[in-house]
Amino acid sequence: MILVCGGAGYIGSHMVHELVRRGEEALVLDNLRSGHRAAVHPKARFVQGDIRDRAVLDNIFSRHDIEAVIHFAASSLVGESVVKPLEYFDNNVGGMQSLLAAMAAHGRDKLVFSSTAAVYGEPERVPILEDDPTRPTNPYGESKLIMEKMMQWVSQAHGVRFVSLRYFNVAGALPDGSLGEDHRPETHLIPLILQVPLGRRARIGIFGDDYDTPDGTCIRDYIHVMDLTDAHQRAIDHLRRGGEGGVFNLGSAQGFSVREMISAAERVVGRPIPTAPEARRAGDPARLVASAAKAAKILGWQPRYTSIEDVISTAWAWHQSHPDGYAE
Ligand code: UDP
């Protein structure tokens, strides 16, 4: 059985769906602070609880034969982390401390971790490679970098093997429209763009148009959530085969500017999407594009969604059928 911490969140819920589809048994642990009970696959077991609560973890590891853990349970809003750094260190670093201690105590040795491109900060060059400098520019990225370092030391001392997957910009939804992204508040570009054709907002703000990029807007590497779930499954299989752990970038190696994303969304929804210039958002690097060559070589992973319109189409299917998200 695979324990999915944070399996009721955006990426976690898609992961659980994929595990079930592949015939794996999944147990979801989620405190439902930002996750949604309705997003958890009915064939997965569900425990409501916090990973910082050792008793909850001890109970799970004693009662179930947990072969591997996939860890998504963390706070993940860059702006909020700047205002509330202590909450981020408590939830993210504290959660990892508790999880690693429980895994070591119960002799569990396979961990796949949800890391982020935010560990790099402002890159010196793109595409970014895994051994490029890590200089986070916000507490969120710092907390994930600390969590990676904790895994490294605990791996040496207690044999907990780990794969840390540094995601770039995660996007899209399960293609049938039944699962998707529902953050409150929503801060991510694609859902916010799609709120315009949904009639929920009049225009999309562009956070800075004077960056050193061809059209002046920030460039990001958007990766489909189902390509991510595939990478996690490969990471588990890699650890099962006794493969060496480590950190891996997950991105498409293609960059799209904010303006290009808006134009692509206009093509998907078939109507114009009005924009409004806004100030730069603090801490936004001009360009973030991954080199995922290491994941390709070692995990055999390649993104299957290579068209940005296809990525946006799956998000559009979800938002059209669930304009209020999970609406709990
Ligand atoms: N962005 C924007 N308007 C919005 C939301 C985001 O221009 O309403 C920009 C943001 O500045 C960044 C890109 O879109 O350059 C992607 O932002 P998002 O928050 O989706 O992901 P992040 O890059 O922070 O991981």
Residues whose N, C-alpha, C, O or C-beta is under 5 A from the ligand:
A	BS01	UDP	T187 H188 L189 L192 G205 I206 F207 C218 R220 V258 R281 D284
